[in-house]
Amino acid sequence: MENRRKTGAEYERKTAEYLERLGWKILERNYRCRTGEIDLIARDGRTLVFVEVKYRRSRAYGNPAEAVDGRKQHTICRVSDYYRMTHGISEDQPCRFDVAAIEGDEVCLIRNAFPYQ
Protein backbone atom coordinates (compact mmCIF):
# COMPACT_ATOMS: atom_id res chain seq x y z
CA MET A 1 0.00 0.00 0.00
CA GLU A 2 2.87 2.37 0.80
CA ASN A 3 4.26 1.97 -2.74
CA ARG A 4 0.84 2.78 -4.25
CA ARG A 5 0.62 5.88 -2.07
CA LYS A 6 4.12 6.97 -3.12
CA THR A 7 3.33 6.33 -6.78
CA GLY A 8 0.08 8.29 -6.49
CA ALA A 9 1.86 11.21 -4.83
CA GLU A 10 4.51 11.21 -7.55
CA TYR A 11 1.93 11.38 -10.36
CA GLU A 12 -0.06 14.05 -8.54
CA ARG A 13 3.15 16.09 -8.27
CA LYS A 14 3.87 15.61 -12.00
CA THR A 15 0.32 16.62 -12.85
CA ALA A 16 0.56 19.75 -10.67
CA GLU A 17 3.81 20.72 -12.43
CA TYR A 18 2.17 20.12 -15.82
CA LEU A 19 -0.79 22.35 -14.88
CA GLU A 20 1.52 25.08 -13.58
CA ARG A 21 3.34 25.04 -16.94
CA LEU A 22 -0.08 25.68 -18.53
CA GLY A 23 -0.38 28.77 -16.32
CA TRP A 24 -2.70 27.30 -13.70
CA LYS A 25 -2.38 28.16 -10.01
CA ILE A 26 -2.44 25.14 -7.69
CA LEU A 27 -4.53 25.95 -4.60
CA GLU A 28 -4.64 22.57 -2.84
CA ARG A 29 -3.06 19.13 -3.11
CA ASN A 30 -4.76 16.07 -1.63
CA TYR A 31 -7.61 18.09 -0.19
CA ARG A 32 -9.52 15.98 2.33
CA CYS A 33 -12.71 16.65 4.22
CA ARG A 34 -15.44 14.59 5.84
CA THR A 35 -17.16 14.03 2.48
CA GLY A 36 -14.11 12.68 0.64
CA GLU A 37 -10.97 13.86 -1.11
CA ILE A 38 -9.75 15.35 -4.37
CA ASP A 39 -6.21 15.22 -5.70
CA LEU A 40 -5.81 18.81 -6.88
CA ILE A 41 -7.74 22.06 -6.70
CA ALA A 42 -6.53 24.76 -9.05
CA ARG A 43 -7.41 27.96 -10.87
CA ASP A 44 -7.41 28.03 -14.65
CA GLY A 45 -7.94 31.73 -15.27
CA ARG A 46 -11.12 32.59 -13.39
CA THR A 47 -12.32 28.99 -13.25
CA LEU A 48 -11.97 26.87 -10.13
CA VAL A 49 -10.98 23.36 -11.21
CA PHE A 50 -11.20 20.11 -9.24
CA VAL A 51 -8.77 17.58 -10.72
CA GLU A 52 -8.75 13.84 -10.12
CA VAL A 53 -5.46 12.19 -11.11
CA LYS A 54 -5.59 8.60 -12.38
CA TYR A 55 -2.58 6.53 -13.38
CA ARG A 56 -2.30 3.22 -15.20
CA ARG A 57 0.93 1.49 -16.11
CA SER A 58 -0.85 -0.03 -19.11
CA ARG A 59 -4.36 -0.32 -20.55
CA ALA A 60 -4.67 -3.90 -19.31
CA TYR A 61 -6.95 -2.59 -16.55
CA GLY A 62 -8.66 -0.01 -18.76
CA ASN A 63 -8.23 3.66 -19.50
CA PRO A 64 -7.28 5.68 -16.40
CA ALA A 65 -10.22 8.05 -16.89
CA GLU A 66 -12.65 5.12 -16.71
CA ALA A 67 -11.69 4.69 -13.05
CA VAL A 68 -13.59 7.90 -12.24
CA ASP A 69 -17.00 6.25 -12.12
CA GLY A 70 -20.34 7.78 -11.16
CA ARG A 71 -19.81 7.16 -7.47
CA LYS A 72 -16.39 8.87 -7.50
CA GLN A 73 -17.84 11.77 -9.54
CA HIS A 74 -20.58 12.23 -6.95
CA THR A 75 -18.00 12.26 -4.14
CA ILE A 76 -15.86 14.84 -5.97
CA CYS A 77 -18.91 17.08 -6.40
CA ARG A 78 -19.66 16.87 -2.66
CA VAL A 79 -16.02 17.72 -1.87
CA SER A 80 -16.29 20.73 -4.21
CA ASP A 81 -19.42 21.88 -2.35
CA TYR A 82 -17.62 21.61 0.99
CA TYR A 83 -14.51 23.38 -0.30
CA ARG A 84 -16.50 26.28 -1.74
CA MET A 85 -18.62 26.58 1.42
CA THR A 86 -15.64 26.57 3.82
CA HIS A 87 -13.64 29.00 1.67
CA GLY A 88 -16.46 31.51 1.15
CA ILE A 89 -16.62 30.88 -2.60
CA SER A 90 -19.86 31.94 -4.26
CA GLU A 91 -22.08 29.43 -6.04
CA ASP A 92 -21.74 31.74 -9.06
CA GLN A 93 -18.00 31.00 -9.24
CA PRO A 94 -17.32 29.11 -12.49
CA CYS A 95 -15.95 25.66 -11.72
CA ARG A 96 -15.37 22.43 -13.57
CA PHE A 97 -14.27 18.87 -13.00
CA ASP A 98 -11.24 17.56 -14.88
CA VAL A 99 -9.46 14.22 -14.95
CA ALA A 100 -5.72 13.92 -15.51
CA ALA A 101 -5.32 10.48 -17.06
CA ILE A 102 -1.71 9.33 -16.95
CA GLU A 103 -0.39 6.44 -18.99
CA GLY A 104 3.31 5.85 -18.70
CA ASP A 105 4.74 9.36 -18.36
CA GLU A 106 2.15 11.13 -20.52
CA VAL A 107 -0.46 13.38 -18.89
CA CYS A 108 -3.73 13.59 -20.81
CA LEU A 109 -5.93 16.32 -19.35
CA ILE A 110 -9.64 15.75 -19.87
CA ARG A 111 -11.33 19.10 -19.27
CA ASN A 112 -14.98 19.02 -18.22
CA ALA A 113 -14.64 15.27 -17.75
CA PHE A 114 -18.05 15.13 -16.06
CA PRO A 115 -20.82 17.55 -15.07
CA TYR A 116 -21.73 18.63 -11.56
CA GLN A 117 -24.14 16.12 -10.04
C-alpha positions as CSV (number, residue, x, y, z in Angstrom):
1,M,0.0,0.0,0.0
2,E,2.9,2.4,0.8
3,N,4.3,2.0,-2.7
4,R,0.8,2.8,-4.2
5,R,0.6,5.9,-2.1
6,K,4.1,7.0,-3.1
7,T,3.3,6.3,-6.8
8,G,0.1,8.3,-6.5
9,A,1.9,11.2,-4.8
10,E,4.5,11.2,-7.6
11,Y,1.9,11.4,-10.4
12,E,-0.1,14.0,-8.5
13,R,3.1,16.1,-8.3
14,K,3.9,15.6,-12.0
15,T,0.3,16.6,-12.9
16,A,0.6,19.8,-10.7
17,E,3.8,20.7,-12.4
18,Y,2.2,20.1,-15.8
19,L,-0.8,22.3,-14.9
20,E,1.5,25.1,-13.6
21,R,3.3,25.0,-16.9
22,L,-0.1,25.7,-18.5
23,G,-0.4,28.8,-16.3
24,W,-2.7,27.3,-13.7
25,K,-2.4,28.2,-10.0
26,I,-2.4,25.1,-7.7
27,L,-4.5,26.0,-4.6
28,E,-4.6,22.6,-2.8
29,R,-3.1,19.1,-3.1
30,N,-4.8,16.1,-1.6
31,Y,-7.6,18.1,-0.2
32,R,-9.5,16.0,2.3
33,C,-12.7,16.6,4.2
34,R,-15.4,14.6,5.8
35,T,-17.2,14.0,2.5
36,G,-14.1,12.7,0.6
37,E,-11.0,13.9,-1.1
38,I,-9.8,15.4,-4.4
39,D,-6.2,15.2,-5.7
40,L,-5.8,18.8,-6.9
41,I,-7.7,22.1,-6.7
42,A,-6.5,24.8,-9.1
43,R,-7.4,28.0,-10.9
44,D,-7.4,28.0,-14.6
45,G,-7.9,31.7,-15.3
46,R,-11.1,32.6,-13.4
47,T,-12.3,29.0,-13.2
48,L,-12.0,26.9,-10.1
49,V,-11.0,23.4,-11.2
50,F,-11.2,20.1,-9.2
51,V,-8.8,17.6,-10.7
52,E,-8.8,13.8,-10.1
53,V,-5.5,12.2,-11.1
54,K,-5.6,8.6,-12.4
55,Y,-2.6,6.5,-13.4
56,R,-2.3,3.2,-15.2
57,R,0.9,1.5,-16.1
58,S,-0.8,0.0,-19.1
59,R,-4.4,-0.3,-20.6
60,A,-4.7,-3.9,-19.3
61,Y,-7.0,-2.6,-16.6
62,G,-8.7,0.0,-18.8
63,N,-8.2,3.7,-19.5
64,P,-7.3,5.7,-16.4
65,A,-10.2,8.1,-16.9
66,E,-12.7,5.1,-16.7
67,A,-11.7,4.7,-13.0
68,V,-13.6,7.9,-12.2
69,D,-17.0,6.3,-12.1
70,G,-20.3,7.8,-11.2
71,R,-19.8,7.2,-7.5
72,K,-16.4,8.9,-7.5
73,Q,-17.8,11.8,-9.5
74,H,-20.6,12.2,-6.9
75,T,-18.0,12.3,-4.1
76,I,-15.9,14.8,-6.0
77,C,-18.9,17.1,-6.4
78,R,-19.7,16.9,-2.7
79,V,-16.0,17.7,-1.9
80,S,-16.3,20.7,-4.2
81,D,-19.4,21.9,-2.3
82,Y,-17.6,21.6,1.0
83,Y,-14.5,23.4,-0.3
84,R,-16.5,26.3,-1.7
85,M,-18.6,26.6,1.4
86,T,-15.6,26.6,3.8
87,H,-13.6,29.0,1.7
88,G,-16.5,31.5,1.2
89,I,-16.6,30.9,-2.6
90,S,-19.9,31.9,-4.3
91,E,-22.1,29.4,-6.0
92,D,-21.7,31.7,-9.1
93,Q,-18.0,31.0,-9.2
94,P,-17.3,29.1,-12.5
95,C,-16.0,25.7,-11.7
96,R,-15.4,22.4,-13.6
97,F,-14.3,18.9,-13.0
98,D,-11.2,17.6,-14.9
99,V,-9.5,14.2,-14.9
100,A,-5.7,13.9,-15.5
101,A,-5.3,10.5,-17.1
102,I,-1.7,9.3,-16.9
103,E,-0.4,6.4,-19.0
104,G,3.3,5.9,-18.7
105,D,4.7,9.4,-18.4
106,E,2.2,11.1,-20.5
107,V,-0.5,13.4,-18.9
108,C,-3.7,13.6,-20.8
109,L,-5.9,16.3,-19.3
110,I,-9.6,15.7,-19.9
111,R,-11.3,19.1,-19.3
112,N,-15.0,19.0,-18.2
113,A,-14.6,15.3,-17.7
114,F,-18.0,15.1,-16.1
115,P,-20.8,17.6,-15.1
116,Y,-21.7,18.6,-11.6
117,Q,-24.1,16.1,-10.0
